[in-house]
Amino acid sequence: MSNTLVISIDTMGGDNAPESVIDGVSRVALKDKDVFFFLYGDETQIKELADKYHLPDDRYKIHHTTDVIKGDAKPSVAVRSGRESSMWKAIMSVRNGYAKAVVSAGNTGALMAMSKICLGTLSGIDRPAIAGVLPTLNGPVVTLDLGANAECNSQNLVEFSIMGHVLHRVLFQSTQPSIGLLNIGSEETKGRDEIREAASVLKELNGKVNFIGFVEGNDICLGKSDIVVADGFSGNVALKTIEGTAKFITTSLKQTVRSSFLSSLGFLIARSALNKLKAKMDPRRYNGAMFLGLKGISVKSHGGADALAFSYAVEAAVRMARSNLCEKIKEELKHVMDVDVPDMSVEQ
């Protein structure tokens, strides 16, 4: 296994676990022959599902445990009482150097807390952030923070910008992706003090990062910037609003198509174009939120992910591990911040 990439999987986390998890892992294994999986969870269930979904016997190892972190468990309680859980053990395999990344569809708060405790934060990072990918008219956009930090100071926003810069380059092989700070207006005088101060710092760093200024909520899906940076409160609200809007559109379209014979006929004529739109908007293709700023790679799959969605989360973890994401963030922080910039110590 010297040239094989090892990924740890919390098989018991998520609404559809362990079946959708094992099915998703199998899809990746059958496409990528150089990935090996540590599967943490109930051995009997895992083995049965591995056989069902034709996961090759030589591509995984089961680490048995029956303890599971419940979806409604408080992070503090999960950390204290979950040391024998599939989630904790999967994360610890990364900390101990046995695996390069961990993927879980389990409790977000617990996964974040455990990942931070087990893996630790990179030097130069005050707080880790949750980053996700959204579809836009101009291609995928990296968005962070999506809920890890409800309140942020200017330093946090600058660090998020740099981490998003590196993540976009790793995931999409971009060279100088554009960065926008989410704000209530594009004018320089708009927004809270910490947002305007972060903008001032990022302007000083132009040339090392491509900061284009403020973006508004309606700019996100238009793809005005490749990276959108916000505090966790605003970022999470924006994400849920976009998800709700997408669901509203698709549900309304289905209802309209079924409303009459002519509507159904029109759908048949436009089926090819509509299927392309459906594929582009399919949230499963963008599954896999990353906890950026840690010393190891931890990826959060949507709790309700099906097998296809979970496979995308695993593939994202594989790309980040192969690209040495954490080391690149560390190098970029040193490179970008090694200049005289305004003080960023303002606290809220």
C-alpha positions in Angstrom: 0.0 0.0 0.0 3.0 2.3 -0.2 1.6 4.2 -3.2 -2.0 3.9 -2.2 -4.0 6.8 -0.8 -5.9 5.8 2.4 -9.2 7.5 3.2 -11.1 7.0 6.5 -14.9 6.7 6.4 -17.3 7.1 9.2 -19.8 4.6 7.9 -22.4 5.1 10.6 -22.9 8.8 10.3 -25.8 10.3 8.3 -29.5 9.7 7.7 -29.0 6.9 5.1 -26.0 5.3 6.7 -24.4 2.8 6.4 -26.0 1.7 3.1 -25.6 5.0 1.1 -22.1 5.4 2.6 -20.8 2.0 1.5 -22.5 2.3 -1.9 -20.8 5.7 -2.4 -17.4 4.3 -1.3 -17.8 1.4 -3.7 -18.5 3.8 -6.6 -15.2 5.6 -5.9 -13.3 2.4 -5.4 -14.4 1.0 -8.8 -13.3 4.2 -10.6 -10.1 4.9 -8.7 -7.8 1.9 -8.2 -5.3 3.7 -6.1 -7.6 4.5 -3.1 -7.9 2.2 0.0 -10.6 2.7 2.6 -10.6 2.3 6.4 -14.3 1.7 7.2 -15.3 2.5 10.8 -18.5 1.1 12.1 -20.5 -2.1 12.7 -18.5 -4.9 11.0 -21.5 -7.1 10.2 -23.4 -4.4 8.4 -20.4 -3.1 6.6 -19.3 -6.5 5.3 -22.9 -7.3 4.1 -23.1 -4.0 2.2 -19.6 -4.2 0.8 -20.5 -7.5 -0.7 -23.9 -6.2 -2.0 -22.2 -3.2 -3.7 -19.2 -5.2 -5.0 -16.6 -3.3 -3.0 -13.4 -5.3 -3.7 -12.1 -7.2 -0.7 -8.6 -5.9 -1.2 -9.6 -2.3 -1.2 -10.9 -1.8 2.4 -10.3 -2.7 6.0 -13.1 -2.7 8.6 -12.5 -1.2 12.1 -15.3 -2.5 14.2 -17.2 -0.3 16.6 -20.9 -0.1 17.5 -20.8 3.4 19.0 -22.4 6.1 16.9 -22.7 9.9 17.4 -26.4 10.7 17.2 -27.5 13.5 14.8 -28.9 15.6 17.6 -26.0 15.2 20.0 -24.4 18.4 21.4 -20.8 18.7 20.3 -19.6 19.0 23.9 -21.4 15.8 24.8 -20.2 14.0 21.7 -16.6 14.9 22.5 -16.8 13.7 26.1 -18.6 10.5 25.5 -17.8 9.6 21.8 -14.3 8.4 22.0 -15.3 4.9 20.9 -17.6 6.1 18.1 -17.0 5.5 14.4 -16.6 9.3 13.9 -13.9 9.8 16.5 -12.0 6.7 15.5 -12.1 7.7 11.8 -10.7 11.1 12.6 -8.0 9.7 14.9 -6.7 7.6 12.0 -5.9 10.8 10.2 -4.2 12.3 13.3 -2.1 9.1 13.7 -1.0 9.2 10.1 -2.8 6.0 9.0 -5.1 7.9 6.6 -4.9 11.1 4.6 -8.5 12.3 5.0 -11.7 11.5 6.8 -15.3 11.7 5.4 -18.5 11.7 7.5 -22.1 12.4 6.9 -22.7 12.6 10.6 -23.5 15.4 13.1 -21.8 18.6 11.8 -21.1 20.2 15.1 -19.6 17.0 16.5 -17.5 16.4 13.5 -16.2 20.0 13.6 -15.4 19.8 17.3 -13.8 16.4 17.1 -11.7 17.3 14.0 -10.5 20.5 15.7 -9.5 18.6 18.9 -7.9 15.6 17.1 -6.2 17.3 14.2 -5.5 20.8 15.6 -5.4 24.1 13.6 -2.7 25.2 11.3 -0.2 27.8 12.5 -1.5 31.2 11.4 -5.2 30.2 11.5 -7.3 31.5 14.3 -10.5 29.6 13.4 -11.2 26.8 11.0 -14.0 27.4 8.5 -16.6 25.3 6.6 -16.2 25.6 2.9 -18.5 24.4 0.2 -18.9 24.5 -3.6 -22.0 26.0 -5.4 -22.9 26.0 -9.1 -23.1 29.4 -10.8 -23.5 30.8 -14.3 -19.7 31.1 -14.6 -18.7 27.8 -13.0 -18.4 26.5 -9.5 -17.8 29.0 -6.6 -16.1 28.2 -3.3 -18.1 29.6 -0.5 -17.0 30.0 3.2 -17.7 30.2 6.1 -20.9 28.2 5.9 -21.6 28.0 9.6 -18.6 27.2 11.8 -18.2 30.8 13.1 -21.3 32.9 13.5 -19.2 35.9 14.4 -15.8 36.8 12.8 -13.3 39.6 13.0 -11.4 41.0 10.1 -8.5 38.6 10.6 -10.8 35.6 10.3 -12.2 36.9 7.0 -8.7 37.5 5.6 -7.7 33.9 6.6 -10.8 32.5 5.1 -10.0 34.3 1.9 -6.6 32.8 1.6 -7.8 29.3 2.4 -10.6 29.7 -0.2 -8.0 30.9 -2.7 -5.9 27.7 -2.1 -9.0 25.4 -2.1 -10.2 26.7 -5.5 -6.8 26.2 -7.0 -6.7 22.6 -5.7 -10.2 21.6 -6.7 -10.4 23.4 -10.1 -6.8 23.9 -11.2 -7.3 27.6 -11.3 -4.4 30.0 -11.1 -5.6 33.3 -9.6 -9.3 32.9 -8.6 -11.2 36.0 -7.8 -12.2 36.7 -4.2 -15.3 38.7 -3.1 -16.4 39.6 0.4 -20.2 39.1 0.9 -21.7 42.4 1.9 -25.0 44.4 1.8 -23.7 46.5 -1.0 -20.8 46.9 -3.4 -19.8 50.4 -2.2 -16.7 50.7 -0.1 -18.6 52.5 2.7 -21.1 49.7 3.1 -21.1 46.9 5.7 -19.8 46.3 9.2 -16.4 47.5 10.4 -14.8 44.1 10.3 -15.9 43.5 6.7 -14.5 46.9 5.5 -11.3 46.4 7.4 -10.8 42.9 5.9 -11.3 44.5 2.5 -8.6 47.0 3.2 -6.2 44.2 4.1 -7.0 42.2 1.1 -6.4 45.2 -1.2 -2.9 45.4 0.3 -2.5 41.8 -0.7 -3.5 42.2 -4.3 -1.0 40.6 -6.6 -0.8 37.7 -4.2 -4.5 37.1 -4.1 -7.1 38.4 -6.6 -9.5 40.5 -4.4 -12.3 42.2 -6.5 -14.2 43.9 -3.7 -17.6 43.3 -2.2 -20.3 41.0 -3.7 -24.0 40.9 -2.8 -26.2 37.9 -2.3 -27.6 38.1 -5.8 -24.0 38.0 -7.2 -23.2 34.5 -5.8 -25.1 32.4 -8.4 -24.2 34.8 -11.1 -20.6 33.9 -10.5 -19.3 37.4 -10.0 -16.4 36.0 -8.0 -14.8 32.5 -7.8 -14.7 32.6 -4.0 -17.3 34.2 -1.7 -16.2 34.9 1.9 -18.5 35.6 4.8 -18.9 35.1 8.5 -20.6 31.8 9.3 -24.0 33.3 10.1 -24.3 35.2 6.8 -22.7 32.3 4.8 -25.1 29.7 6.2 -28.2 31.9 5.6 -27.0 32.5 2.0 -26.5 28.7 1.5 -29.9 27.7 2.8 -31.5 30.5 0.8 -29.9 29.2 -2.4 -30.8 25.6 -1.6 -34.4 26.6 -0.9 -34.7 28.6 -4.1 -33.3 25.7 -6.2 -35.8 23.4 -4.6 -38.6 25.8 -5.2 -37.7 26.1 -8.9 -37.4 22.4 -9.5 -40.6 21.6 -7.7 -42.5 24.3 -9.5 -41.2 23.1 -12.8 -42.4 19.6 -12.1 -45.8 20.8 -11.1 -46.1 23.0 -14.2 -45.1 20.1 -16.5 -47.7 17.9 -15.0 -50.5 20.5 -15.1 -51.6 19.9 -18.7 -51.1 17.8 -21.8 -49.5 20.7 -23.7 -47.1 21.3 -20.8 -46.1 17.7 -20.9 -45.6 17.9 -24.6 -43.5 21.0 -24.2 -41.3 19.1 -21.7 -40.7 16.3 -24.1 -39.6 18.7 -26.8 -37.2 20.5 -24.3 -36.2 17.4 -22.4 -32.5 17.5 -23.5 -32.0 21.1 -22.5 -33.9 20.6 -19.2 -31.9 17.5 -18.4 -28.6 19.5 -18.8 -30.0 22.2 -16.5 -31.0 19.5 -14.0 -27.5 18.0 -14.1 -25.9 21.4 -13.6 -28.1 22.3 -10.6 -27.9 18.8 -9.0 -26.7 19.5 -5.5 -25.3 16.0 -5.2 -22.5 17.0 -7.6 -21.3 19.6 -5.1 -21.6 17.6 -1.9 -18.7 17.6 0.5 -18.1 20.6 2.8 -14.5 21.0 3.9 -13.2 22.0 7.3 -10.4 24.4 6.3 -7.6 25.5 8.6 -7.0 22.1 10.3 -3.7 20.1 10.2 -5.6 17.3 8.5 -8.4 16.9 5.9 -11.9 16.4 7.3 -14.8 16.5 4.9 -18.5 16.7 5.9 -21.0 15.1 3.6 -24.7 16.3 3.7 -26.5 14.2 6.3 -29.2 13.2 3.8 -26.8 12.3 1.0 -27.6 9.4 -1.2 -24.8 7.1 -2.6 -24.0 9.4 -5.6 -23.8 12.5 -3.4 -21.5 10.7 -0.9 -19.3 9.5 -3.7 -18.7 13.1 -4.7 -17.7 14.0 -1.1 -15.2 11.1 -1.1 -13.8 12.3 -4.4 -13.4 15.8 -3.0 -11.4 14.4 -0.1 -9.2 12.3 -2.5 -8.4 15.4 -4.6 -7.5 17.4 -1.5 -5.3 14.7 -0.1 -3.5 14.1 -3.3 -2.9 17.8 -3.6 -1.5 18.2 -0.1 -4.1 20.9 0.6 -3.1 21.5 4.2 0.5 22.0 3.3 -0.5 24.4 0.5 -2.6 26.5 2.8 0.3 26.7 5.2 2.7 27.7 2.4 0.2 30.3 1.0 -0.4 31.9 4.4 3.4 32.4 4.8 3.7 33.7 1.2 0.7 36.0 1.2 1.0 37.4 4.8 4.7 38.0 4.6 4.1 41.7 3.9 3.3 44.8 5.8 -0.5 45.0 6.2 -2.9 47.0 8.4 -3.5 45.7 11.9 -6.1 43.0 12.0 -6.6 42.6 15.7 -10.0 44.3 16.0 -12.4 42.1 17.9 -16.2 42.3 17.8 
